[in-house]
């Protein structure tokens, strides 16, 4: 059995001066998780979220559920 490596990407909206995260959604279907990391520290720690939690987070962002950025 082989394990797919994470395929990291940043949103095309992430042109905000380096304050970005990268996600590896390619593991959601096979592992049920979405790894997240700081784009400035690609060898740093990785937060692994359940795919359902990541989906809920993205839906909340799209719906404006986290308020305006200040």
Secondary structure as GFF3:
##gff-version 3
##sequence-region A 1 70
A	DSSP	beta_strand	21	24	.	.	.	ID=ss1
A	DSSP	three_ten_helix	25	27	.	.	.	ID=ss2
A	DSSP	alpha_helix	28	31	.	.	.	ID=ss3
A	DSSP	beta_strand	33	38	.	.	.	ID=ss4
A	DSSP	beta_strand	46	50	.	.	.	ID=ss5
A	DSSP	alpha_helix	51	62	.	.	.	ID=ss6
###
